[in-house]
């Protein structure tokens, strides 16, 4: 009977237990990630407090028809163009359209708005929902 010899792997493979798992560069990258996370924490806190000073303004055909504070939870039915309507929910500092009588329902798919300058538009109803921030230090853009 012929004897079969199997080749064994060479012994020059490095085992994980004999080498350090984290290099200095790895530790530095982890440090930067933790530092970035800690630095962004105050920004998220100021964003949540901006809802206290923001209001939602609703326009129909370019005319202001309603204004309400974002921190007041409520459900509002807003009459649009040609007898249609949109149902708006304001909850937890966010506003969104949950029901609309327009055909394509794009306004419902736009999601929630809560930051200054964000808008929801329902073109068939000729409605514009806009969050206006009352913070003097919140800028969208600066032009010179």
C-alpha positions in Angstrom: 0.0 0.0 0.0 1.3 3.4 -0.9 1.8 5.9 1.8 0.3 9.4 1.3 2.2 12.3 2.8 0.3 15.4 3.6 2.1 18.7 3.5 1.9 20.5 6.7 1.8 24.3 6.8 5.0 26.1 7.3 5.8 27.2 10.8 6.4 30.9 9.8 2.8 31.9 10.3 2.4 34.5 13.1 -0.1 33.6 15.7 -2.3 36.3 17.2 -1.2 35.6 20.7 2.4 36.4 20.0 1.8 39.8 18.4 0.1 42.9 19.8 -3.4 43.3 18.5 -3.6 47.1 18.6 -0.9 49.2 17.2 -0.2 52.9 18.2 -2.1 54.0 15.0 -5.1 51.9 16.0 -5.2 53.4 19.5 -4.9 56.9 18.0 -7.8 56.3 15.6 -9.9 55.0 18.5 -9.0 58.0 20.6 -10.1 60.3 17.7 -13.4 58.6 17.3 -14.2 58.9 21.0 -13.1 62.5 21.0 -15.4 63.3 18.0 -18.3 61.6 19.8 -17.8 63.6 22.9 -17.4 66.8 21.0 -20.7 66.2 19.1 -22.7 65.7 22.3 -23.2 69.4 23.1 -24.3 70.0 19.6 -27.0 67.4 19.9 -28.1 68.9 23.2 -28.4 72.4 21.6 -30.4 70.9 18.6 -32.9 69.4 21.0 -33.3 72.6 22.9 -33.8 74.6 19.7 -37.3 73.0 19.4 -38.2 75.0 22.5 -37.6 78.2 20.6 -38.9 77.1 17.1 -42.3 77.5 15.6 -44.1 76.0 12.7 -45.6 78.4 10.2 -48.1 77.3 7.6 -48.6 79.2 4.4 -51.4 78.8 1.8 -51.0 80.5 -1.5 -48.1 82.5 0.0 -50.2 83.8 2.9 -49.6 82.9 6.5 -52.6 81.0 7.8 -51.2 79.4 11.0 -48.3 79.6 13.4 -47.7 77.3 16.4 -44.9 76.3 18.7 -43.2 73.0 18.0 -43.1 71.9 21.6 -46.9 71.9 21.9 -48.2 68.5 20.9 -51.3 68.7 18.7 -53.1 67.4 15.6 -54.3 70.0 13.1 -56.5 69.6 10.0 -55.5 72.3 7.5 -57.7 73.2 4.6 -55.9 73.3 1.3 -56.7 74.4 -2.2 -60.0 73.2 -3.9 -61.5 71.7 -0.7 -58.7 69.3 0.1 -57.0 69.1 3.4 -53.8 67.9 5.2 -53.6 66.4 8.7 -50.6 67.6 10.5 -49.2 66.1 13.7 -46.8 68.1 16.0 -45.2 65.8 18.6 -41.9 65.8 20.5 -40.7 69.0 18.7 -41.3 67.5 15.3 -44.0 68.1 12.7 -45.2 65.8 9.9 -48.1 65.2 7.5 -49.9 62.0 8.3 -52.8 62.3 5.9 -53.5 64.3 2.7 -56.2 64.3 0.1 -53.7 65.1 -2.7 -53.1 62.5 -5.3 -49.4 61.6 -5.0 -49.0 62.1 -1.2 -45.5 63.5 -1.6 -46.0 65.7 1.4 -46.5 62.6 3.6 -43.3 61.0 2.3 -41.2 64.1 3.1 -40.9 63.0 6.8 -40.5 65.0 9.9 -39.2 68.5 10.2 -37.8 70.1 13.4 -34.8 72.3 12.6 -35.0 75.9 11.5 -35.4 76.3 7.7 -36.8 72.8 7.1 -39.9 72.7 5.0 -42.7 70.4 3.8 -44.5 71.4 0.6 -47.8 70.1 -0.6 -48.0 71.6 -4.1 -51.5 70.4 -5.1 -52.9 71.9 -1.9 -50.7 75.0 -2.3 -49.5 74.6 1.3 -46.0 75.3 2.7 -45.0 74.1 6.2 -41.9 75.8 7.5 -40.0 75.6 10.8 -38.7 79.1 11.8 -36.1 79.2 14.5 -36.2 82.1 17.0 -32.6 81.6 17.9 -30.5 84.6 16.8 -27.4 82.5 16.5 -28.7 79.8 14.2 -27.6 80.7 10.7 -28.4 78.7 7.5 -25.8 80.5 5.3 -23.7 83.6 5.2 -23.2 85.5 1.9 -20.8 88.4 1.4 
